[in-house]
Amino acid sequence: MAGRALEALSFDNSYARLPEAFHAKLNPTPFSSSPYLISFNAAAAELIDLDPAEAARPEFAGVFGGSLLVPGMEPLAMLYAGHQFGVYVPQLGDGRAILLGEVRNARGEKWDLQLKGAGLTPFSRDGDGRAVLRSTIREYLCSEAMHGLGIPTTRALCIVGSDHQVYREQVETGAIVVRMAPSHVRFGSFEVFYYRKQHEQLKVLADYVIARHYPHLAGAPDPYARFFDEVVERTAKLIAQWQAVGWAHGVMNTDNMSILGITLDYGPFGFIDDYDPGFICNHSDHNGRYAFSQQPYIGLWNLSCLAQALLPLAGKDELKAALDRYTPVCEGWYMELMRAKVGLLDRQEEDAELIQDLLGLMHQHRVDYTIFFRALGDFRSAPGDPNDGLRDFFLDRDAFDRWARRYAERLRAAGSRDEERRARMNRVNPKYVLRNYLAQQAIEKAQQKEFSEIDRLLTLLRNPFDDQPGMEAYAAAPPNWGKHLSVSCSS
């Protein structure tokens, strides 16, 4: 079918029909200068049946730059609370994001469209309600990069820029990223009503989320406990995927945790370069609460906060039983992903030790996580084969040789064939990831009104497992300056 025009998008806003306590209805605040389109994501447009040709219309930047509305939009800012760096903050909410509504596509799927950087809301606190160009580029690119990697995530439709001045550490230009998700409800959306002792509103929210996103649980016995159980499983598997691909979120506050188990809110994220389990991607995280290795534990901690908020609706024992499933699911899923990364098809007891020993060597020798796992596909398992290219990643080649002999024996015992294994491994070990320095290069060009690098990265990261001719430089290790970029919550 032909794509729809902007005015023909099938907008609704079911969240706007929830009681007033859930949101503040208001329109976006237009930029002080004319908005213009910086980048358009045709793959995301397809999800809402939007004709890509619409992006060329001047009205497109108006609608997604916050100065025009189309029929059916009911803009609002959502209320929520959350635990930030372990401390409960009683009211947060969308301080710079405005939900335009939901678009239903021809398949009956609904996608929230949210403008991030759309101006002041009642929840802005001391902020200005704006996003800067660099942060919109980072979220736009990383959400699509994660989708390319097969990791559940919000999507991004476009970036709309302006010459509107925004004050951070320095004067920057304002921009809006249009974020898409089946829902933007967070753990903190439940916490706010629990701590306010508004248990009726808590039930309204739970019923809304179940009816819209977990409809198979509607009318089931113990629907709230079963709903929580599914959130636990989705979250556990999501974080296992983060760990396997070597990605750190940076701000795993409960208000940044999706009730659907999708990656939500891209601020100071980072893909690991030289493998370091203690990697901290957010320079505001002084105590390393959200270090890479801590993410599985923080996932459990955040789920325990959600369980607490659901106590008025579900039995304590049922909630605890669901929480107890988190660690086995997360660890089990992680091991399955890591077995695939090293090309193992069957399960053996010694696999965990084999993989942990490899990671230990990589940490000790500062080996690039993405590049090494991609190269490991070329490992030759025949007895006595030196695997010189892989040895050269390590200063202590003898230490690698000892590990390699164990790995080769494991592969031979499983009847593994090198060519078949290599093809399998290349399907799960990406050649390209959105390293911080690549995003920074695109940002610096965009700040000079040169936007082609954004689109180049968007195209590259859609297919991160494929060898892409002419793009070898994007698969290389970062330059030294690129390993030490400082990224904070304002990013």
Residue pairs with C-beta under 8 A, 6 or more apart in sequence:
1 49
1 106
2 51
3 45
3 46
3 49
3 50
3 51
3 52
3 53
3 54
4 10
4 48
4 49
4 50
4 51
5 51
5 54
6 50
6 54
6 57
6 59
6 60
6 63
6 70
7 70
7 71
9 48
9 49
9 50
9 70
9 72
9 103
10 72
10 103
10 104
10 105
11 70
11 71
11 72
11 73
11 100
11 101
11 102
11 103
12 72
12 101
12 102
12 103
12 104
12 110
13 72
13 73
13 74
13 76
13 99
13 100
13 101
13 102
14 102
14 208
14 212
15 22
15 23
15 76
15 78
15 99
15 102
15 208
16 23
16 25
16 74
16 76
16 101
18 204
18 205
18 208
19 201
19 204
21 79
21 193
21 198
21 201
22 78
22 79
22 201
22 204
22 205
23 76
23 77
23 78
23 79
23 99
24 76
24 77
24 79
24 93
24 121
24 122
24 123
25 74
25 75
25 76
26 75
26 76
26 77
26 98
26 121
26 122
27 66
27 69
27 75
27 98
28 66
28 67
28 75
28 98
28 115
28 118
28 119
29 66
29 118
29 119
29 120
29 129
30 65
30 66
30 67
30 119
31 65
31 66
31 67
31 162
31 163
31 164
31 174
32 162
32 164
32 165
33 162
33 163
33 164
34 61
34 162
35 61
35 62
35 64
35 65
35 66
35 67
35 160
35 161
35 162
35 176
36 61
36 65
36 160
36 161
36 162
37 55
37 60
37 61
37 64
37 158
37 159
37 160
37 161
38 133
38 158
38 159
38 160
38 161
38 175
38 446
38 451
38 454
39 140
39 158
39 159
39 451
39 454
39 455
39 458
40 52
40 55
40 157
40 158
41 140
41 144
41 155
41 156
41 157
41 158
41 458
42 52
43 144
43 462
44 144
44 155
44 156
44 157
44 158
44 180
45 51
45 52
45 54
45 55
45 157
47 105
47 109
47 111
47 155
47 180
48 103
48 105
48 111
48 113
48 157
48 180
49 105
49 106
50 157
54 60
55 158
59 68
60 158
61 160
62 68
63 69
63 70
64 115
64 157
64 158
64 160
64 176
64 178
65 160
65 162
65 176
66 98
66 115
66 118
66 119
66 160
66 176
69 75
69 100
72 101
73 100
73 101
74 100
74 101
75 98
75 99
75 100
75 101
76 98
76 99
77 93
77 94
77 95
77 97
77 98
77 99
77 121
77 122
77 123
78 93
78 94
78 97
78 99
78 184
78 185
78 189
79 91
79 93
79 123
79 189
79 192
80 92
80 93
80 186
80 188
80 189
80 191
80 192
80 255
81 88
81 89
81 90
81 91
81 92
81 188
81 191
81 192
81 195
81 255
82 88
82 89
82 92
82 186
82 187
82 188
82 191
82 253
82 254
82 255
82 256
83 89
83 188
83 191
83 253
83 254
83 255
83 302
83 305
84 92
84 253
84 255
85 253
85 285
85 289
86 289
86 301
88 191
88 195
89 255
90 192
90 195
90 196
91 123
91 192
92 123
92 188
92 255
93 121
93 122
93 123
94 114
94 121
94 123
95 121
95 123
95 124
95 125
95 127
95 129
96 116
96 117
96 118
96 119
96 121
96 124
96 127
96 128
96 129
96 130
96 131
97 114
97 115
97 116
97 117
97 118
97 121
97 179
97 184
98 114
98 115
98 118
98 119
98 121
99 112
99 113
99 114
99 184
100 113
100 114
100 115
101 112
101 113
102 110
102 111
102 112
102 113
103 110
103 111
103 113
104 110
105 111
109 182
110 182
110 212
111 155
111 180
111 181
111 182
112 179
112 180
112 181
112 182
112 183
112 184
113 157
113 178
113 179
113 180
114 178
114 179
114 180
114 181
114 184
115 176
115 178
115 179
116 131
116 136
116 139
116 176
116 177
116 178
116 179
117 129
117 130
117 131
117 132
117 135
117 136
117 174
117 175
117 176
117 177
118 129
118 176
119 129
119 130
120 127
120 128
120 129
121 129
128 166
128 167
130 164
130 166
130 174
131 166
131 174
131 175
131 176
131 177
132 166
132 168
132 172
132 173
132 174
132 175
132 490
133 159
133 161
133 172
133 173
133 174
133 175
133 443
133 446
133 447
134 172
134 443
134 447
134 491
135 267
135 490
135 491
136 159
136 175
136 176
136 177
137 159
137 175
137 439
137 442
137 443
137 446
137 454
138 266
138 269
138 439
138 443
138 491
139 156
139 177
139 179
139 266
140 156
140 158
140 159
140 177
140 454
140 458
141 434
141 439
141 442
141 454
141 457
141 458
141 461
142 266
142 269
142 434
142 439
143 153
143 154
143 155
143 156
143 179
143 263
143 266
144 155
144 156
144 458
144 461
144 462
145 433
145 434
145 461
145 464
146 153
146 247
146 263
147 153
147 155
148 461
148 462
148 463
148 464
149 241
149 245
149 430
149 433
149 464
150 241
151 238
151 241
151 242
151 245
151 247
151 263
152 234
152 238
152 241
152 260
152 261
152 262
152 263
153 262
153 263
153 264
154 179
154 180
154 181
154 258
154 262
154 263
154 264
155 179
155 180
155 181
156 177
156 178
156 179
156 180
157 178
157 179
157 180
158 177
158 178
159 175
159 176
159 177
159 178
159 454
160 175
160 176
160 178
161 173
161 174
161 175
161 446
162 173
162 174
162 175
163 173
164 173
164 174
165 171
165 172
165 173
165 174
166 172
166 173
166 174
168 490
169 490
172 447
173 447
181 258
181 260
181 262
181 264
182 213
182 260
182 262
183 209
183 212
183 213
183 258
183 259
183 260
184 258
184 264
185 205
185 209
185 258
185 259
185 260
186 254
186 255
186 256
186 257
186 258
186 259
186 264
187 254
187 255
187 257
187 259
187 302
187 303
187 305
187 306
187 309
188 253
188 254
188 255
188 257
189 205
189 259
190 202
190 205
190 206
190 259
190 306
190 309
190 310
191 254
191 305
191 306
191 308
191 309
193 199
193 201
193 202
193 205
193 309
194 202
194 308
194 309
194 310
194 311
194 312
195 309
199 312
199 313
202 309
202 310
202 312
202 313
203 312
203 313
206 224
206 227
206 310
206 313
209 227
209 259
210 217
210 218
210 223
210 224
210 227
211 218
213 259
213 260
214 227
214 230
217 223
217 226
217 227
217 230
220 226
222 314
222 315
222 318
224 310
224 313
224 314
225 310
225 314
225 315
225 318
225 319
225 322
228 306
228 307
228 310
228 314
228 318
228 319
228 322
229 318
229 321
229 322
229 325
231 259
231 261
231 303
231 306
232 303
232 322
232 323
232 325
232 326
232 329
233 261
233 325
233 329
234 260
234 261
235 257
235 261
235 299
235 302
235 303
235 326
236 299
236 325
236 326
236 327
236 329
236 330
236 333
237 261
237 329
237 330
237 333
238 261
238 262
238 263
238 299
239 295
239 296
239 299
239 330
240 296
240 329
240 330
240 331
240 333
240 334
240 337
241 333
241 337
242 248
242 249
242 263
242 295
243 292
243 295
243 296
243 334
243 337
244 334
244 337
244 338
244 341
245 271
245 430
245 433
246 271
246 272
246 275
246 292
246 369
246 370
246 433
247 269
247 270
247 271
247 272
247 433
248 269
248 270
248 271
248 272
248 279
248 280
248 281
248 290
248 291
248 292
248 295
249 256
249 263
249 269
249 281
249 290
249 295
250 267
250 268
250 269
250 270
250 281
250 282
250 285
250 290
250 487
251 265
251 267
251 268
251 282
251 285
251 290
251 489
252 290
252 295
252 298
252 299
252 302
253 302
254 302
254 305
254 306
256 264
256 265
257 264
257 302
257 306
258 264
267 282
267 489
267 491
268 281
268 282
268 283
268 284
268 285
268 487
268 488
268 489
268 491
269 281
269 487
270 279
270 281
270 436
270 487
271 369
271 370
271 433
271 434
271 435
271 436
272 279
272 292
272 369
272 370
273 368
273 369
273 435
273 477
273 478
273 482
273 483
274 366
274 367
274 368
274 369
274 483
275 359
275 362
275 363
275 366
275 367
275 368
275 369
275 372
276 292
276 363
276 366
277 291
277 292
277 293
277 359
277 363
278 288
278 291
278 292
278 293
279 291
279 292
279 293
280 288
280 290
280 291
280 292
281 292
281 436
281 487
282 290
282 487
282 488
282 489
283 486
283 487
283 488
284 488
284 489
285 291
288 294
289 298
290 298
296 327
296 330
296 331
296 334
299 326
299 330
300 323
300 326
300 327
300 330
303 323
303 326
304 323
307 319
307 320
307 322
307 323
310 319
311 319
335 351
335 352
335 355
337 428
338 355
339 345
339 347
339 351
339 355
340 424
340 425
340 428
341 373
341 376
341 425
341 428
341 429
342 354
342 355
342 358
342 373
342 376
342 407
342 425
343 376
343 377
343 379
343 411
343 416
343 421
343 422
343 424
343 425
344 351
344 410
344 411
344 414
344 416
345 414
345 416
345 424
346 414
348 410
350 410
351 410
354 403
354 406
354 407
354 410
357 403
357 406
358 403
358 407
361 367
361 394
361 399
361 400
361 403
362 369
362 372
364 396
364 399
365 393
365 394
365 395
365 396
367 393
367 394
368 393
368 477
370 429
370 430
370 431
370 433
371 475
371 476
371 477
372 390
372 393
373 425
373 429
374 426
374 429
374 430
374 431
374 475
375 389
375 390
375 393
376 390
376 425
376 429
377 421
377 422
377 425
377 426
377 429
378 387
378 389
378 390
378 422
379 387
379 390
379 404
379 407
379 408
379 411
379 418
380 387
380 418
381 407
381 408
381 411
381 412
381 416
381 418
382 408
383 408
385 408
387 404
390 400
390 404
391 397
391 400
391 401
391 404
393 400
394 400
411 421
426 465
427 465
428 465
429 465
430 464
430 465
431 464
431 465
431 466
431 467
431 468
431 475
432 460
432 461
432 464
432 468
432 471
432 474
432 475
433 461
433 464
434 457
434 461
435 478
435 482
436 478
436 482
436 485
436 487
437 478
437 479
437 481
437 482
437 483
437 485
438 457
438 474
439 457
440 482
440 485
441 453
442 453
442 454
442 456
442 457
445 451
445 452
445 453
446 453
446 454
457 474
460 468
460 471
460 474
